[in-house]
């Protein structure tokens, strides 16, 4: 091994040690999901490579120009990586900012070189929502009401639209999480935060029909589970299974643009269109910040513009 090769290996291992300590903190103390950790690991591996090429021997030698150079590399790409879109580059910069905040807090560095480097802002995309009539078509396309899967699928989609729950929250429901008499469900959201949400009369009736006429048949082939929504083997329905239910119903309803989040977006948009306060919708969706929810107000404002432009006699000259 040449002196330069040995030096490069030393640089990499020193920086990687700081990264590994940070990733261990995220896994053990912060409890980040495996997929999130994998993304952080991949982004920080690329960051280490850029720092090594710039001659940095340890995390405490990194300066703001190094972090900016990494961001430029992300956006422009290189021989091994294509240019990243703003959203993907922002995720990598967030990982880097987290690393340096951790290093400062743990006494590895005397300053945070990444604190002034802001992640690129992706273009704001309005959530896709379907109309109330399209929701009705989707819900009516789940299959025969006298079939086991048809009853399950109708109950699932009614709960998704009636509660605004994420698809992972819906399939995570247990039977005991529902109070059909009061019309509420207890869902476990991001970070394990539990919230109680109304699900509406239509969803309650659909769930009750499923429980009375279908769930027992599905459960009979399984080993016993408290899960509300079951698959054909009697186990808990997966996110992928729920997505297939939605996709099949959308195909029958001739709604090709429906995604797992479509019913959640539609739930929020229709509530705001009906006069609901944005902070109430925030609580129902389980958003930590009202800023996240306010993107839905842009949808309703856009709809107002469209109605005005096509209806008012002096909207256009």
C-alpha positions as CSV (number, residue, x, y, z in Angstrom):
1,X,0.0,0.0,0.0
2,X,1.4,3.4,-1.0
3,X,1.6,6.3,1.4
4,X,-1.1,8.2,-0.4
5,X,-3.4,5.1,-0.4
6,X,-2.8,4.6,3.3
7,X,-3.5,8.3,4.0
8,X,-6.8,8.1,2.0
9,X,-7.9,5.0,3.9
10,X,-7.1,6.8,7.2
11,X,-9.1,9.9,6.1
12,X,-12.1,7.7,5.2
13,X,-12.1,5.7,8.4
14,X,-11.8,8.9,10.6
15,X,-14.8,10.5,8.9
16,X,-16.7,7.3,8.7
17,X,-16.2,6.8,12.5
18,X,-18.1,10.0,13.1
19,X,-20.8,9.0,10.6
20,X,-21.2,5.5,12.2
21,X,-21.5,7.1,15.7
22,X,-24.2,9.4,14.4
23,X,-26.1,6.6,12.6
24,X,-25.9,4.5,15.8
25,X,-27.5,7.4,17.7
26,X,-30.3,7.6,15.1
27,X,-31.0,3.9,15.3
28,X,-30.8,3.4,19.1
29,X,-31.8,6.7,20.7
30,X,-34.0,8.2,18.0
31,X,-35.5,4.9,16.8
32,X,-35.5,5.8,13.1
33,X,-37.0,3.3,10.7
34,X,-34.7,1.0,8.7
35,X,-35.6,2.6,5.4
36,X,-34.8,6.1,6.7
37,X,-31.5,4.9,8.2
38,X,-30.6,3.3,4.9
39,X,-31.2,6.6,3.1
40,X,-29.1,8.5,5.6
41,X,-26.3,6.0,5.4
42,X,-26.2,6.2,1.6
43,X,-26.3,10.0,1.6
44,X,-23.5,10.3,4.2
45,X,-21.4,7.8,2.4
46,X,-21.4,10.1,-0.6
47,X,-20.7,13.0,1.7
48,X,-17.7,11.3,3.2
49,X,-16.4,10.6,-0.4
50,X,-16.6,14.3,-1.3
51,X,-14.9,15.4,2.0
52,X,-12.1,12.9,1.5
53,X,-11.5,14.2,-2.0
54,X,-11.2,17.7,-0.6
55,X,-8.6,16.6,1.8
56,X,-10.5,16.7,5.1
57,X,-9.0,14.4,7.7
58,X,-11.8,14.5,10.4
59,X,-15.2,15.9,11.0
60,X,-13.8,18.9,12.9
61,X,-11.9,20.1,9.8
62,X,-15.0,20.5,7.7
63,X,-15.9,24.1,6.8
64,X,-19.1,25.6,5.2
65,X,-17.5,25.6,1.8
66,X,-17.2,21.8,1.9
67,X,-20.9,21.4,2.7
68,X,-21.7,23.8,-0.1
69,X,-19.5,21.8,-2.5
70,X,-21.4,18.7,-1.6
71,X,-24.7,20.4,-2.3
72,X,-23.3,21.5,-5.7
73,X,-22.1,18.0,-6.5
74,X,-25.6,16.6,-5.6
75,X,-27.3,19.0,-8.0
76,X,-24.8,18.8,-10.8
77,X,-24.0,15.1,-10.6
78,X,-20.7,13.4,-11.4
79,X,-19.4,10.3,-13.2
80,X,-21.0,7.9,-10.8
81,X,-24.2,9.8,-9.9
82,X,-26.8,11.6,-12.0
83,X,-27.9,15.1,-10.9
84,X,-30.5,15.0,-8.0
85,X,-33.8,16.8,-8.0
86,X,-34.3,19.4,-5.3
87,X,-36.2,17.1,-3.1
88,X,-33.6,14.3,-3.1
89,X,-30.8,16.8,-2.7
90,X,-32.6,18.4,0.3
91,X,-32.9,15.0,2.0
92,X,-29.1,14.5,1.7
93,X,-28.4,18.0,3.1
94,X,-30.8,17.3,6.0
95,X,-28.7,14.2,6.8
96,X,-25.5,16.2,6.7
97,X,-26.9,19.0,8.9
98,X,-28.0,16.4,11.4
99,X,-24.5,14.9,11.4
100,X,-22.9,18.2,12.2
101,X,-25.4,19.2,14.8
102,X,-24.7,15.9,16.5
103,X,-21.0,16.3,16.2
104,X,-21.2,19.8,17.9
105,X,-23.5,18.5,20.6
106,X,-21.2,15.6,21.4
107,X,-18.1,17.8,21.5
108,X,-16.5,16.4,18.3
109,X,-16.3,19.9,16.8
110,X,-16.3,23.4,18.1
111,X,-18.6,24.8,15.3
112,X,-21.3,23.7,13.0
113,X,-20.3,24.3,9.4
114,X,-23.6,23.2,8.0
115,X,-26.0,25.4,10.0
116,X,-26.2,28.1,7.3
117,X,-26.5,25.7,4.4
118,X,-30.2,25.5,3.6
119,X,-31.6,22.5,1.8
120,X,-32.9,23.3,-1.7
121,X,-36.6,24.0,-1.8
122,X,-38.4,21.7,-4.2
123,X,-41.2,23.2,-6.3
124,X,-44.5,23.2,-4.4
125,X,-46.8,20.6,-5.8
126,X,-50.4,20.7,-4.9
127,X,-51.8,17.5,-3.5
128,X,-53.9,15.5,-5.9
129,X,-57.5,15.2,-4.8
130,X,-60.5,13.7,-6.6
131,X,-64.0,15.1,-6.5
132,X,-66.8,13.9,-4.2
133,X,-68.5,12.2,-7.2
134,X,-65.2,10.5,-8.1
135,X,-64.9,9.3,-4.5
136,X,-68.4,7.8,-4.7
137,X,-67.4,6.0,-7.9
138,X,-64.3,4.7,-6.3
139,X,-66.1,3.4,-3.2
140,X,-68.8,1.8,-5.3
141,X,-66.2,-0.1,-7.3
142,X,-64.8,-2.3,-4.5
143,X,-66.7,-5.4,-5.6
144,X,-69.9,-7.2,-4.7
145,X,-71.3,-6.3,-1.3
146,X,-72.1,-9.9,-0.6
147,X,-68.6,-11.1,-1.1
148,X,-66.0,-11.4,1.7
149,X,-63.3,-9.4,-0.1
150,X,-65.8,-6.9,-1.4
151,X,-67.0,-6.2,2.1
152,X,-63.5,-5.9,3.4
153,X,-62.4,-3.6,0.6
154,X,-65.4,-1.3,0.9
155,X,-64.7,-1.0,4.7
156,X,-61.1,-0.2,4.1
157,X,-61.7,2.5,1.5
158,X,-64.5,4.0,3.6
159,X,-62.2,4.2,6.6
160,X,-59.5,5.8,4.5
161,X,-61.7,8.5,3.2
162,X,-63.9,8.8,6.3
163,X,-60.9,9.4,8.6
164,X,-58.2,10.8,6.5
165,X,-55.9,8.1,7.9
166,X,-52.6,7.2,6.1
167,X,-52.8,3.8,4.5
168,X,-50.2,2.5,7.0
169,X,-52.4,3.8,9.8
170,X,-55.5,2.1,8.4
171,X,-53.9,-1.4,8.0
172,X,-52.4,-0.9,11.5
173,X,-55.9,-0.7,13.1
174,X,-56.9,-3.5,15.5
175,X,-60.6,-4.4,16.0
176,X,-60.4,-2.9,19.5
177,X,-59.2,0.4,18.1
178,X,-62.7,1.2,16.8
179,X,-65.7,2.5,18.7
180,X,-68.5,2.1,16.1
181,X,-71.2,3.3,18.5
182,X,-69.5,6.6,18.9
183,X,-68.0,6.7,15.4
184,X,-64.3,7.0,16.4
185,X,-61.1,5.2,15.6
186,X,-57.8,5.3,17.5
187,X,-54.9,5.4,15.0
188,X,-51.2,5.2,15.5
189,X,-49.4,7.7,13.3
190,X,-45.8,8.8,12.6
191,X,-43.5,8.4,15.5
192,X,-46.0,6.2,17.3
193,X,-48.2,9.2,18.1
194,X,-51.8,8.0,18.8
195,X,-54.8,10.2,17.9
196,X,-58.5,9.6,18.0
197,X,-60.4,10.5,14.8
198,X,-64.0,10.4,13.7
199,X,-64.7,8.0,10.8
200,X,-68.3,8.9,9.9
201,X,-71.5,6.9,9.6
202,X,-70.8,5.5,6.2
203,X,-67.5,4.0,7.3
204,X,-69.1,2.7,10.5
205,X,-71.8,0.9,8.6
206,X,-69.2,-0.6,6.1
207,X,-66.9,-1.8,9.0
208,X,-69.9,-3.3,10.9
209,X,-71.0,-5.2,7.7
210,X,-67.4,-6.4,7.2
211,X,-67.1,-7.5,10.9
212,X,-70.4,-9.3,10.9
213,X,-70.4,-10.9,7.5
214,X,-66.8,-11.3,6.3
215,X,-63.9,-11.0,8.9
216,X,-64.6,-14.3,10.6
217,X,-64.3,-16.1,7.2
218,X,-60.9,-14.5,6.7
219,X,-59.8,-15.1,10.3
220,X,-60.7,-18.8,10.1
221,X,-57.7,-19.6,7.9
222,X,-55.2,-17.7,10.0
223,X,-53.6,-18.1,13.4
224,X,-55.5,-15.4,15.2
225,X,-54.7,-11.7,15.1
226,X,-56.4,-8.6,16.5
227,X,-55.9,-6.8,13.2
228,X,-59.1,-5.2,11.7
229,X,-58.3,-5.7,8.0
230,X,-57.2,-9.3,7.1
231,X,-55.7,-10.8,4.0
232,X,-56.7,-14.0,2.3
233,X,-54.4,-16.0,4.7
234,X,-56.0,-14.6,7.8
235,X,-53.1,-12.3,8.7
236,X,-52.9,-8.5,8.8
237,X,-53.4,-6.8,5.5
238,X,-50.2,-5.2,4.4
239,X,-49.7,-1.7,2.9
240,X,-49.0,-3.3,-0.4
241,X,-52.2,-5.4,-0.1
242,X,-54.2,-2.2,0.7
243,X,-52.6,-0.4,-2.3
244,X,-53.7,-3.3,-4.6
245,X,-57.2,-3.0,-3.3
246,X,-57.2,0.7,-4.0
247,X,-55.6,0.3,-7.5
248,X,-58.2,-2.4,-8.4
249,X,-61.1,-0.3,-7.4
250,X,-59.7,2.8,-9.2
251,X,-59.3,0.7,-12.3
252,X,-62.9,-0.4,-12.2
253,X,-64.0,3.2,-11.5
254,X,-61.8,4.4,-14.4
255,X,-59.8,6.7,-12.1
256,X,-56.1,5.9,-13.2
257,X,-54.6,8.8,-11.1
258,X,-55.6,7.5,-7.7
259,X,-52.6,6.8,-5.3
260,X,-52.5,5.6,-1.7
261,X,-52.6,9.3,-0.5
262,X,-55.4,10.3,-2.8
263,X,-58.2,9.6,-0.4
264,X,-56.3,11.4,2.4
265,X,-55.8,14.5,0.2
266,X,-59.4,14.3,-0.9
267,X,-60.5,14.1,2.8
268,X,-58.6,17.3,3.7
269,X,-59.7,19.2,0.6
270,X,-63.3,18.3,0.9
271,X,-63.3,19.3,4.6
272,X,-61.8,22.7,3.8
273,X,-64.2,23.2,0.9
274,X,-67.0,22.5,3.4
275,X,-65.8,25.3,5.8
276,X,-63.7,23.3,8.3
277,X,-61.0,25.3,10.1
278,X,-57.4,24.4,8.9
279,X,-56.3,23.7,12.5
280,X,-59.1,21.2,12.9
281,X,-58.0,19.5,9.7
282,X,-54.4,19.5,11.1
283,X,-55.5,17.6,14.1
284,X,-57.5,15.1,12.1
285,X,-54.5,14.4,9.7
286,X,-52.0,14.2,12.6
287,X,-49.7,16.9,11.2
288,X,-47.2,18.2,13.7
289,X,-47.3,21.7,12.1
290,X,-50.2,23.6,10.6
291,X,-47.9,24.7,7.8
292,X,-48.0,21.1,6.4
293,X,-51.8,21.3,6.4
294,X,-52.0,24.7,4.8
295,X,-50.9,23.3,1.4
296,X,-54.5,22.1,1.1
297,X,-55.8,25.6,1.3
298,X,-53.9,26.3,-1.9
299,X,-56.0,23.6,-3.6
300,X,-59.2,25.3,-2.5
301,X,-58.0,28.7,-3.5
302,X,-57.0,27.3,-6.9
303,X,-60.5,25.9,-7.3
304,X,-62.0,29.3,-6.4
305,X,-59.9,30.9,-9.1
306,X,-61.1,28.4,-11.7
307,X,-64.8,28.9,-10.7
308,X,-64.3,32.7,-10.8
309,X,-62.5,32.6,-14.2
310,X,-65.3,30.5,-15.8
311,X,-68.3,32.2,-14.1
312,X,-67.7,35.9,-13.6
313,X,-68.6,38.1,-16.6
314,X,-65.6,40.4,-16.1
315,X,-63.1,37.8,-15.0
316,X,-61.3,37.9,-18.4
317,X,-61.0,40.8,-20.9
